């Protein structure tokens, strides 16, 4: 690593792990949480972007739970499907941005982890 602190991630590694943490968010919160817990102290870029991913995943979990509850009436099904589509689309967008070294802020997100 070119960094003076061997604990820090290289630029290529931080982009890779941040991108992986974002794109695997398609599968749910666990992949992003693992990346955050393992690498958060080794890269400010990763820390910022994976926190944003985690906040988005938590927001989508809440939307899905509300959707499942409201599935008694038909509108809940649309909420769940919308949450899945948003999770897929925005996880891909975040991957594309962060692999190029740009910060990505997810839309439609409440801040739970600051």
N, C-alpha and C positions, 0 to 999 in steps of 0.2 A: 504494500500500500504506500502511496506517496505521502500520506499524512504523517505529521510528526507524532500524533497520538495513535498508537496501533489499535486502539479500541474503536476509533472512528471508521465508518464505512467509506470506501472510495466513492467517487462520484458515480461511477458505473454501477457499483453495488447498490448504492442508495436508490438510484433510479430503477434498477431491476426489482429490488424488494418492494419498493413503493408501488410499482406497476403491478407486480404479482398480488400484493395486498388489495389493490383496487379491483383488478379483473376477477379475482377469486371471490370477491364480494357478491358475485352472481349466485354463488352457492349459499350465501348467508353470512352471518356475522363472524363465525369461528375463524376462517382464514385471515381476515383483517385483524382480528383480536390477537391471533398468534403472532403475526408480523409485528404488531404494535408492542406486545409484551416483550418480544425478543430483541427488537432493534430500536425502540423509541429513544434510548439514551445515546445511541451511536450516530444519529443523524437528525439535525433540526428539520431538514426537508422532509424526511420520512415521517417524523413525529407530527408535523403540521398536516400533512396530507392523509395519513392514516387516521388521525383523530377526526378529520372531516369525513372519511369513509365510515368510521365507526358511528359517528353521529347520524349519518345517513342510514346506515343499516338499522340502528335502533329506531329511527323514525319509520322506516319501512316495516319493521316488526310490529310497531304500534298500529300502523295502518292496516296490516294484515289481520291482527287480532280484532280490531274494530270491524273489519270486513267480514271476518268469520262470524262474529256476533250478529252482525246485520244481515247475514246470509239467510236468516229467517225470512226477511223480505229481500226481494231480488237485488236491491241496490248493493248489498254486501258482496255479491259475486263480482260486480264491476269494480268495487274498491280493491278486492284481492287481486284481480287480474291487472288493474292499473299499477298496483304496488310491484307486482312481478315485472311488468314491462319497464317501469321506471328503474327498478334495481338493475335490470339487464342493460338498458340504454346508458344510464349514467355511470355504471361501472366500466363499461367499454370506453366512454368519453374520458373518464378519469385516467384509465390506463394509457390512452393515447397521449394525453397531456403530460402525465407524470413521467412517462418513459423518455420524453423529450426534455425533461428537466423543468417543466412549468408547473406551478402550483395549480391545483384544481379545487374549487369550492363547489360542493354539491348543492344544487337548488332544492327547495322544498324540505329543508332540514332544520330540525330543532337542535340546539346545542345542549348536549348532556355532558360531554367530556370537554373540558376547557383547557 
